[in-house]
C-alpha cells in the first residue's frame, strides 16, 4: 500500500469498561425511540473513526476488523473522500437524476464500465442499497428474457426486502415471520468445499461436479427455458464466506450462456478491491451479464449499481428503472473519490498482502487448535469456521460467539456470520496499518486459545 496519513492515532486503547458511561446512556435513550428489531453488534457508540480504528463516545479506541461490513475499505474518513463530499455539498445535495441530471452520475457509470469484467458494451443504473440493486437486476433479467424463474443457491444472502428475502437462504433473523415471499424463486445446492461429501472413490467433489449437481436440479425442477436469471455471490458473504471449488462458477456461467439465462454476479460484498481484484468474478475469469454492487463503492455513503450488457439494460422502457435518491450527487462524488483512492493506494495489492498475513498466522494456529475447521477466503475477505472439538465438522456457534465477545472486550471488533453461526469473518479496512493488523490478530489468536482450552 502506498503511504497514507492517518488523522487519528492508530492504536488500541481502552479507558473504560464496555460499555462506558456515555455509551450506556445512549443505549438507554435508544430503547425509548429505536425499534427493537434493529440490532447492533457492539455495545458502544461511535464518536470517530479513521484508518483501522473506531473511537467510541467514552474515548475507547477499538481496532476495526469489520469496516462496516466491507463498506469503509478506503477508511471511514478518508481525506480524499471527505474533500470530494464537501465540494459537492457546497454546490447541491440533490436534484434527482430522473428530473435534473448531472455529470457525477455519468462519471460513475463510465468508471464502472471501465472496471467491471468484460470489454462488451455496458450500461449502468445507480441505486441506494445492495438489495435495491439485486431487485433491479432481477427486473432487468425478467424484462429482457420474458421469463419468470430466478435461481439462487444454498447459503445465499441477497438482502432484506420482500424479493431479496425470498432470494436469501437463511431464515433467522432475515426471513422468519415476514412471509409470504415473492414467487418464482428456486434454490439449488452450492459448492461448499468444507462441507461437501466425497465421491465413491474418496476424492473431493470438484467444482465442475458441484455445478453439474446444481444444473441437474434446475433442469429437472424448473426447466432451463423458464429461467430468467441465475444469481450468485462469487464468494458467499453472510452465508459463511464460502469460496466455491474451482470450476464451479465457470461451469454455471457457460450453462447460463448456452440457455439464454442472465448470469448475475452479486458483488455487493466482494466488489471494489475487497478480494484482491476489483471484482471477485475475475479470480476465475467470469464475465457476468449483470453485476450488482454497493458497500465499498462509495466510502460509506449509500450508493449501489447494476452494471451489465447494454442490450439487457437498454431493453427496459424509459422510466422502468430509477428511484428518487438513486445516484445521489454526493454519493457519486464519494464513489469517484473512493475508486481513485483504490487505484492510487493500490488496494488490490493491499488486500492480497492482508490475505498473506492473516492466512499464514491463522493456518498455523489451526494446526494446533482443533476447534478451527477451516481458514478460507480471498484478499481481505477472510473467515475462520469453528467446529466442535474432536476432529469432526459439527458447527460450534457458541464457541464462535464467545471468541468474538472476548476479542471485543480486548478492543478488537470482529463480526460473525454463517448459516450455522459458526464463522468469524475478517473484513478490515484495506488502509489498516501492518502494526494494527498484527496486534488485532494477536488478540484474535489469544481469544481462540482461551475458548479452545475451555472446550
C-alpha positions in Angstrom: 0.0 0.0 0.0 1.2 3.5 -0.8 1.7 5.8 2.1 -1.4 7.1 3.8 -1.6 9.7 6.6 -4.0 8.9 9.5 -6.0 11.6 11.3 -6.4 9.6 14.5 -3.8 7.6 16.4 -3.8 4.1 15.1 -3.9 2.4 18.5 -6.0 0.0 20.6 -6.9 2.0 23.7 -9.3 1.0 26.5 -10.1 3.7 29.1 -13.5 2.4 30.4 -15.4 -0.9 30.6 -17.6 -1.8 27.6 -20.0 -0.1 27.5 -18.7 3.1 29.1 -21.0 5.6 30.9 -21.7 7.7 27.8 -22.4 4.6 25.6 -24.6 3.2 28.4 -26.6 6.4 28.5 -27.1 6.3 24.7 -28.3 2.7 25.0 -31.0 3.8 27.4 -32.1 6.7 25.1 -32.1 4.2 22.2 -34.6 1.9 24.0 -37.1 4.7 24.1 -37.1 5.6 20.4 -35.4 2.9 18.2 -37.2 -0.2 17.1 -36.1 -3.4 18.9 -35.8 -5.2 15.6 -32.7 -3.2 14.8 -29.8 -5.0 16.5 -26.2 -3.8 16.9 -23.1 -5.9 17.3 -21.2 -3.5 19.6 -22.4 -2.2 23.0 -20.6 1.1 22.4 -21.4 4.1 20.4 -19.1 5.7 17.8 -17.7 9.2 18.0 -15.0 9.0 15.4 -13.3 6.5 13.0 -10.2 6.6 10.8 -7.9 4.1 9.1 -8.2 0.9 11.2 -9.7 2.3 14.4 -13.1 3.2 15.8 -13.2 5.6 18.7 -16.3 5.4 21.0 -18.0 8.3 22.9 -16.1 7.3 26.1 -12.7 7.6 24.4 -12.0 3.9 23.8 -10.2 3.1 20.6 -11.0 -0.2 19.0 -9.3 -2.0 16.1 -11.8 -2.4 13.3 -11.9 -5.7 11.5 -15.4 -5.2 10.2 -15.2 -2.0 8.1 -19.0 -1.5 8.4 -19.4 -4.9 6.7 -16.9 -4.3 3.9 -18.0 -0.7 3.3 -15.2 1.5 4.6 -12.4 -0.1 2.6 -10.7 3.2 2.0 -11.2 4.2 5.6 -14.2 5.7 7.4 -12.9 9.3 7.0 -10.5 9.1 4.0 -9.4 12.7 3.4 -9.8 12.5 -0.4 -13.4 11.2 0.0 -14.2 13.8 2.7 -12.9 16.6 0.4 -15.0 15.4 -2.5 -18.1 15.2 -0.4 -17.5 18.7 1.0 -17.0 20.1 -2.5 -20.2 18.5 -3.8 -22.3 19.5 -0.8 -21.2 23.1 -1.4 -22.9 23.1 -4.8 -26.0 20.9 -4.4 -27.1 17.9 -2.4 -29.9 16.6 -4.6 -31.9 17.2 -7.8 -33.0 13.7 -8.6 -31.2 12.4 -11.7 -34.6 11.5 -13.2 -35.6 15.2 -13.1 -32.5 17.2 -13.4 -29.4 15.1 -14.3 -25.8 15.9 -13.5 -22.3 14.8 -14.6 -21.3 12.8 -11.5 -23.8 10.0 -12.3 -22.4 9.7 -15.8 -18.8 9.7 -14.5 -19.6 6.9 -12.1 -21.2 4.9 -14.9 -18.2 5.5 -17.1 -15.9 4.2 -14.3 -18.0 1.1 -13.7 -17.9 0.3 -17.4 -14.1 0.5 -17.3 -13.6 -1.5 -14.1 -16.1 -4.3 -14.4 -15.1 -7.6 -16.2 -15.5 -7.8 -19.9 -14.9 -5.5 -22.9 -18.5 -5.6 -24.2 -20.8 -2.5 -24.4 -22.1 -1.8 -20.9 -24.7 0.3 -19.2 -25.2 1.2 -15.5 -28.1 2.2 -13.4 -27.5 3.6 -9.9 -29.5 2.9 -6.7 -29.2 3.2 -2.9 -28.5 -0.2 -1.5 -27.4 -3.7 -2.4 -30.9 -5.1 -2.0 -32.2 -2.5 -4.4 -29.5 -3.3 -6.9 -30.3 -7.0 -6.7 -34.1 -6.4 -7.1 -33.5 -4.3 -10.2 -31.1 -6.8 -11.7 -33.9 -9.4 -11.4 -36.3 -6.9 -13.0 -33.9 -6.4 -15.9 -33.4 -10.1 -16.4 -37.1 -10.8 -16.4 -37.8 -8.0 -18.8 -35.1 -8.9 -21.2 -35.8 -12.7 -21.3 -39.6 -12.7 -20.9 -39.1 -15.4 -18.3 -40.0 -15.5 -14.6 -37.9 -18.0 -12.7 -34.8 -16.9 -10.7 -32.3 -19.5 -9.5 -30.3 -18.9 -6.2 -28.2 -21.0 -4.0 -28.0 -22.6 -0.6 -26.4 -20.3 2.0 -27.0 -17.2 -0.2 -27.7 -13.7 1.2 -29.1 -11.0 -1.1 -31.0 -8.6 1.1 -34.0 -8.0 3.4 -36.7 -6.6 1.1 -39.5 -8.8 0.1 -38.0 -10.1 -3.1 -34.5 -10.3 -1.7 -35.7 -12.2 1.4 -37.0 -14.8 -1.0 -33.6 -14.9 -2.6 -31.8 -15.1 0.8 -31.4 -18.6 2.2 -31.2 -18.2 6.0 -34.5 -17.9 7.9 -33.5 -16.4 11.2 -33.1 -13.5 11.6 -33.7 -12.4 8.0 -36.9 -14.1 6.9 -38.7 -15.6 10.0 -42.2 -14.2 10.4 -42.0 -11.9 7.3 -43.7 -14.0 4.6 -45.3 -14.7 2.2 -42.3 -14.0 -0.1 -42.1 -13.3 -3.8 -42.7 -16.3 -6.0 -40.7 -17.9 -8.8 -37.5 -18.2 -6.8 -35.8 -21.6 -6.8 -32.9 -22.7 -4.6 -30.2 -25.2 -5.7 -27.1 -26.7 -4.0 -24.0 -24.6 -3.6 -20.4 -25.7 -3.8 -19.2 -25.6 -0.1 -15.9 -27.5 -0.2 -15.5 -27.8 3.6 -19.0 -29.3 4.0 -19.1 -31.4 0.8 -19.2 -35.2 0.8 -16.8 -37.3 -1.2 -17.0 -39.2 -4.4 -17.3 -43.0 -4.1 -13.6 -43.3 -4.7 -12.8 -40.9 -1.8 -11.9 -37.9 -4.0 -13.2 -34.5 -3.3 -16.2 -33.2 -5.3 -14.9 -30.8 -7.9 -16.3 -27.5 -8.9 -17.5 -29.0 -12.2 -19.3 -31.8 -10.4 -20.9 -29.4 -7.9 -22.1 -27.3 -10.9 -23.5 -30.4 -12.7 -25.4 -31.2 -9.5 -27.0 -27.7 -9.4 -27.7 -27.7 -13.1 -29.4 -31.1 -12.8 -31.8 -29.7 -10.2 -32.5 -26.6 -12.4 -33.3 -28.7 -15.5 -35.4 -31.3 -13.6 -37.4 -29.0 -11.3 -37.6 -25.7 -13.3 -36.6 -26.2 -16.9 -33.9 -24.1 -18.5 -36.4 -22.3 -20.8 -38.2 -20.9 -17.8 -35.2 -19.4 -16.1 -34.7 -15.7 -16.4 -31.6 -15.4 -14.2 -29.1 -17.3 -12.2 -28.0 -15.2 -9.3 -24.9 -16.0 -7.2 -22.3 -14.4 -5.0 -18.8 -15.3 -6.3 -17.8 -15.7 -2.7 -20.8 -16.0 -0.4 -20.9 -13.4 2.3 -23.4 -13.8 5.2 -23.6 -17.5 4.4 -20.1 -18.0 5.7 -17.5 -16.5 3.3 -17.9 -19.7 1.2 -15.4 -19.9 -1.7 -16.7 -22.4 -4.2 -14.5 -25.0 -5.6 -12.5 -24.1 -8.8 -14.6 -24.6 -11.9 -18.0 -24.1 -10.2 -18.6 -20.6 -11.4 -17.3 -21.1 -15.0 -19.5 -24.1 -15.5 -22.6 -22.3 -14.3 -21.7 -19.3 -16.4 -21.3 -21.4 -19.5 -24.6 -23.2 -18.9 -26.4 -19.9 -18.5 -24.9 -18.5 -21.7 -25.9 -21.7 -23.6 -29.5 -21.4 -22.4 -30.1 -17.7 -22.7 -30.2 -17.3 -18.9 -28.9 -14.0 -17.5 -25.9 -14.7 -15.2 -26.0 -12.1 -12.3 -23.0 -11.8 -10.0 -23.9 -10.3 -6.7 -20.7 -8.5 -5.9 -22.2 -6.3 -3.2 -19.7 -7.5 -0.6 -16.9 -8.8 -2.8 -16.5 -5.8 -5.0 -14.1 -2.9 -5.2 -10.7 -4.5 -4.3 -12.0 -6.4 -1.3 -10.8 -9.8 -2.6 -7.5 -8.6 -4.2 -9.2 -7.9 -7.5 -11.7 -5.2 -8.5 -14.4 -7.9 -8.5 -14.3 -11.5 -7.3 -15.6 -12.7 -10.6 -12.1 -12.0 -12.0 -10.5 -14.8 -10.0 -12.0 -17.4 -12.3 -12.3 -15.3 -15.4 -16.1 -14.9 -15.2 -17.7 -12.2 -17.2 -21.2 -11.8 -15.8 -24.1 -10.4 -17.8 -25.1 -8.2 -14.9 -23.1 -7.2 -11.7 -24.7 -5.8 -8.6 -22.6 -3.5 -6.4 -22.9 -1.5 -3.3 -21.0 -1.5 0.1 -17.4 -0.5 -0.8 -18.3 1.6 -3.8 -18.6 5.0 -2.1 -16.5 5.0 1.1 -19.5 4.8 3.4 -22.1 6.8 1.6 -25.2 5.0 0.3 -24.8 4.0 -3.3 -25.4 0.9 -5.4 -25.3 0.0 -9.0 -26.2 -2.6 -11.6 -23.8 -2.7 -14.5 -24.1 -5.1 -17.4 -24.7 -5.8 -21.0 -26.1 -2.8 -22.9 -28.7 -4.9 -24.7 -30.1 -6.2 -21.5 -30.3 -2.9 -19.6 -31.4 -0.8 -22.6 -34.2 -3.3 -23.2 -36.1 -1.7 -20.3 -38.5 1.0 -21.3 -37.8 4.6 -20.1 -39.0 5.1 -16.6 -38.8 1.4 -15.8 -35.6 1.8 -13.7 -34.6 4.5 -11.2 -35.6 6.0 -7.9 -35.7 9.3 -6.1 -32.3 9.1 -4.5 -30.5 6.6 -6.9 -27.2 8.0 -7.9 -27.4 10.9 -5.4 -24.7 13.5 -6.4 -23.0 13.5 -3.0 -22.7 9.7 -3.1 -21.4 9.8 -6.7 -18.7 12.3 -5.6 -17.7 9.9 -2.8 -17.7 7.0 -5.2 -15.4 8.7 -7.7 -13.0 9.7 -4.9 -13.1 6.2 -3.3 -12.3 4.5 -6.6 -9.5 6.9 -7.2 -8.1 6.1 -3.8 -8.3 2.4 -4.5 -6.2 2.9 -7.6 -3.8 5.4 -6.0 -3.2 3.3 -2.9 -3.1 0.0 -4.8 -5.7 -1.5 -2.5 -5.9 -4.7 -4.7 -2.3 -5.3 -3.7 -3.0 -4.3 -0.2 -5.9 -6.8 0.0 -3.6 -9.6 -1.2 -0.9 -8.6 1.4 -3.6 -8.8 4.1 -4.5 -12.3 2.9 -0.9 -13.4 3.2 -0.6 -12.1 6.7 -3.9 -13.4 8.1 -3.9 -16.8 6.5 -0.3 -17.6 7.4 -1.0 -16.9 11.0 -4.4 -18.4 11.4 -3.5 -21.5 9.3 -0.5 -22.1 11.7 -2.9 -21.7 14.6 -5.3 -24.2 13.1 -2.6 -26.8 13.2 -2.6 -26.7 17.0 -6.3 -25.8 17.7 -8.8 -28.5 16.8 -11.9 -26.2 17.0 -10.7 -24.4 13.8 -12.3 -26.3 11.0 -11.1 -24.2 8.1 -9.4 -20.9 7.3 -10.5 -19.6 3.9 -11.2 -16.5 1.8 -9.6 -14.2 -0.7 -7.9 -10.9 -0.2 -9.2 -9.1 2.8 -12.5 -11.1 2.8 -11.3 -13.9 5.1 -13.0 -16.4 7.5 -12.4 -19.0 10.2 -15.0 -21.7 10.6 -15.3 -23.2 14.0 -16.3 -26.8 14.9 -16.8 -28.8 18.0 -13.6 -30.4 19.3 -12.8 -33.9 18.4 -11.9 -33.7 14.7 -15.4 -33.6 13.2 -17.1 -30.9 11.3 -20.1 -30.2 13.6 -20.6 -26.4 13.7 -19.9 -24.7 17.0 -21.8 -21.4 17.1 -21.3 -20.9 20.9 -17.5 -21.0 20.6 -17.7 -18.6 17.7 -19.8 -16.2 19.7 -17.5 -16.4 22.7 -14.4 -15.7 20.6 -15.9 -12.6 19.1 -17.0 -11.4 22.5 -13.6 -12.0 24.1 -11.9 -10.1 21.2 -14.3 -7.2 21.7 -13.6 -7.0 25.4 -9.9 -6.8 24.4 -10.6 -3.9 22.0 -11.0 -5.6 18.6 -14.2 -5.5 16.5 -14.9 -8.9 14.9 -18.0 -10.0 13.0 -19.6 -13.4 12.9 -21.6 -15.0 10.1 -22.6 -18.3 8.5 -25.7 -20.4 8.0 -24.8 -22.2 11.3 -23.5 -19.1 13.1 -20.0 -20.7 13.4 -17.9 -18.4 11.2 -15.8 -15.4 12.1 -15.3 -13.1 9.2 -12.5 -10.6 8.9 -13.1 -7.5 6.8 -10.5 -4.9 7.9 -10.4 -1.6 6.2 -7.8 -2.0 3.4 -6.0 1.0 4.8 -5.3 -0.6 8.1 -1.6 -0.5 9.1 0.5 -3.6 9.4 1.2 -3.0 13.0 -2.5 -2.6 13.9 -3.4 -5.7 11.9 -0.8 -7.8 13.6 -2.0 -6.5 17.0 -5.6 -7.4 16.2 -4.6 -10.9 15.0 -2.7 -11.5 18.3 -5.9 -10.6 20.2 -7.9 -12.9 18.0 -5.4 -15.8 18.4 -5.5 -15.3 22.2 -9.3 -15.4 22.2 -9.4 -18.6 20.2 -6.9 -20.2 22.5 -8.9 -19.3 25.6 -12.1 -20.7 24.2 -10.4 -23.8 22.9 -9.0 -24.5 26.3 -12.4 -24.1 27.9 -13.8 -26.7 25.5 
